[in-house]
Amino acid sequence: MTFMLAIIQMDPKIGDLAGNRRAILAGIERAAVAGAKLVVFPECALSGYVFDSADAALPSAETVPGLTSEAVADACRKHEIHAIVGLLERDGDAIYNSAFVAGPGGLIANYRKCHLPILGIDRFVGQGQDLPIYDLGFARIGILICYDVRFPEAARSLAVRGADVIVVPTNWPVGAESAPEFLTRARAWENRVYVAACDRVGEERGARFIGRSQIVAPDGKILAEADSVSETMLMAEIDPEYARRKRVVIKPGEFELDPVFGRRPELYEGL
């Protein structure tokens, strides 16, 4: 059965947790009214991204569960929708670049970014250690945060283990144009999954972000794309069954491709 997926491209204000939280909750309501079953927000949507130390970021980090995850879960319960929200997560003395998943039944899971560039807050956070699949009932979801999507093994692992949609909360700065220009489509096509990349816009402490959030189909076609400056909502219809049909049949018996299960892992020495 198909469902509607929404992306909220927004301009978070660094350190303004209350204001960003209000924007996130308003986005959940907007997506639900439009008929979405799943809504995605950017990387660090709650906190902002361009921090110059862990100490500077700590006041903008929250525990999970915590104030925002509970508020989002309440909103998901009220509007009968699922949400994926990026934030800085505090766990004891450590900080993680995370994204939590909530739904009508409450908080479902929390993902920690696994691949960390030398950039912004990622210079000071801990590494995630797992690439799980979340079964939401209507679809199986994998999460990659920003830089994670540049590692083909990460997306392939999610696809092989059954993800229908790879959700990518991101903060693409100027210089990362290769991601919306071809990486999202490559990851979608080579894994035959939907890719939902939710970026931010605006400027933060001298860093400008490029927007261009996208929803990409398993055949690599862009179903929806935002511009580089606007706070906006994208929506597209997702068919999990399409993502589960990995074999591409152009002419039966004469021209068929299987980029997922046609792999030869025994040949990929060193991986």
N, C-alpha and C positions, 0 to 999 in steps of 0.2 A: 504494500500500500504506500502511496506517495504521501509526502508531507511538505509543508512550507518551512524553509529555513530563512532566517533574517540575520543580517549583519548590521551592527550599529557603528558606523564610522564617526568618531567623536574627537574632540580636542580636550583631553584631560588637563587640568591645571595642577602643576606639581605641588604636592603637599596639601592640596585642598580636598581632604578625604570627604568631608561633609558635602561639598558641592559636587564632587565627582560621583558620590553615592547617589545623590538626588538625580543626576543625569542618567545613571545606570538604571535606577528604578523607573524613571520616566521612559527609558528606552524599552524596558521589559513590557510595560503597559502598551506602548505604541506598537510593538511587534505583535503582542497578543491580540490587540484590536484588529490588526491587519490579517490575522489568521495564522501566524507562525506557530509552530510547535517547538522550535528550537531557535534561540537568539544568541548571538555571539558578540562579545565586546573585545576591544583591543588588549594587547599586552600592557600590563601596568596601568589599566584604565582607572583604577582606584587611586594610585599613588603618584603617577608620573614616573619618568625614567632617568632623566639626566642628573643623577646625584654624583657627587665627587668623593664620597666616602661612605662606608657602612654606617658610621656614626650619624652622618647627615640624613641617611635614609631611614634609620631606625624609627623615628617618630611617625613615619608614613607607612610602616609595616604593621600588619594585623595578623593575629592568629587565625587559623582555620581549623575548627569552627571559630567564628568571632562575630563582631558586630555586623560587618557587611555581608558575610556569607549567610548569616541568619536573616538579615533584612531581605536579601535576594531570595532565599528559600521561602520566606513568607509571601513575597510578591509572586513567585512561581506557583505557590499553592493557590493564591487568590485568582491568578489569571490562567491557571492550568497550562503552564508552559515550562520548558526547560531552558536554562541559561548557562553560559560559560563565560566567566568573568576573570580577567587578568588582574593581578595584584602583587604587591610585595608581601610575602608571608614571613612572619616572625615565628621561629621555633626555638625557644630558649635564647641563646646568644647568637644564633645563626639566622640569616636572611636567605630566602629563596625567591626566585622569579617564578611565580606560580600562576595557575589558572584553576579555579574550582568549578565543579559541575553541580548544579542544583536543579531540582524539579518539584513537582507538586507534592512529592513525598518527603521533601527536605533535602539536605546536603547529601550528595551521592559520592563525590570523590574530589581529590585534589591532585593535580599534576604539577611536578616541578621540572623546570627547563633543564634539559640534559646537556646541551652543547652551548658553551658560553664564549662569546666573542670578547675581545678587549674593547669594551665600549660601554659607556654609561654605567648604570648600576650593576651590569653583568660582571664588571671587574671585581666586585666585592661580595657576590652571593655564592652560596653553595650549589653544587651540581646535583641534579636529580639522578636517580639510579634505576629508573624503570620506564618502560614505554607500554603502558597498559591499554587495553581495549575496554570501553564502557558500553554495555548493552543497555540502551535506554528503552527497550521494548519495541519501539518503532524503527530503530536503526542502531547499528554498532558504530561507535565513534572512537577515533583516536585523536590525540592532541599533540601537536608540535608547536612550540613557541618560537616564532621568529627565526633565529639562526638555525634551529633544529632542522628546518625544511631544506637547508643547503646540504644535508647529509642524506644521500639517496638510500643508504642502508636503513635509516630510521623510518622513512615512509614505507619502504619495502617490507620491513618487519611488521608494521601495522597492517598492511594490505594482506600479507600471507596469513596473518592470524585472524583475518576476517573483518577488518574495518570497512564500512561502507562509505564513511565520510571522514576525511582528515581535516580537522579544524585547526586553523593557524592564527591564534591571536598574535599580532605583530606590531612592532614600531619600526617601520622602514624609514631610515633617514635618507637624506640626499646622499647618493652614492650606492644605494641598494636597489636601483631601478631594474637590475637583472631579475629580481624576484618576481615582480608583476609582469615583466615583459616575457619571460619564458620559463622560469623555474616552476611556478605554480602549474602551468599547463603540462610541463614535462612530468611532474610528479603525478598529476591526475592521469595522463595517458599511460605512462609506463606501469602504473599500478591498477589502472581501470577503477579508480575511485573518484568520488567528488572531493574537491579541495575548496574549503571555505576559509579564505584569508581575510581577517579583519584588521585593518590598519587604522592608525590615527592620523590626524592632520594637525596643522598649527606649528608653532615654534616654542621651544623650551630651552632656556639658558643658552641661546645661540645655535641650537640644533633645530633644523627644519625637517619636518616629516612629510612624506610624499603622498599619503593617501593611497588611492588606486586599489582599494579593497576589491576583492573578487570572489565570485562563486564560479567554479569551473567544473564542467561535466567530465565523466570518465573518458570521453573521446577527445578531451583537450579543448573543447569549445567553451568560451567564456559565456556563461549564462547571464551574468550581471557584473558590472564594474562601475565603481565610483570615480569621480574626478580627484584631483590632487589637493583640493582646498576646502571642500564643503563637508560640514557635518551632515550626514545623511543616513538613510536606511536602504539597504539592498534586500531584495527577496528573490528566491527562486524555488521552484518545485523540485524536490529530491525524490528519486525512485531507487530505493535500496536494492531492488531486484536487478536493476540495470547494472549497478556496481558489482553484483555477485556473478554476473555473466562475464567471465574473464576472457573467454575465447572470442576473438574478432573474426567473424565469418563474412568475407567479402564475396567469395564465390565458393559454395560448398565443395569440399574435396579438391579444390584447385588453388584457392587463395584464402588461407586461414592463418591467424596469428594467435599466440597465447603468451603474452609478455610476462605473465606472472607464474603460471605453472609449467611453462616451457623452459624454465631455468635449468642450468646444469651446475648446481652448487659444488659438485666434486671437482669442477675445473677452476673454481675461483680461489686459488691458493692465496693464502695470506689474509683473507677476509674473515 
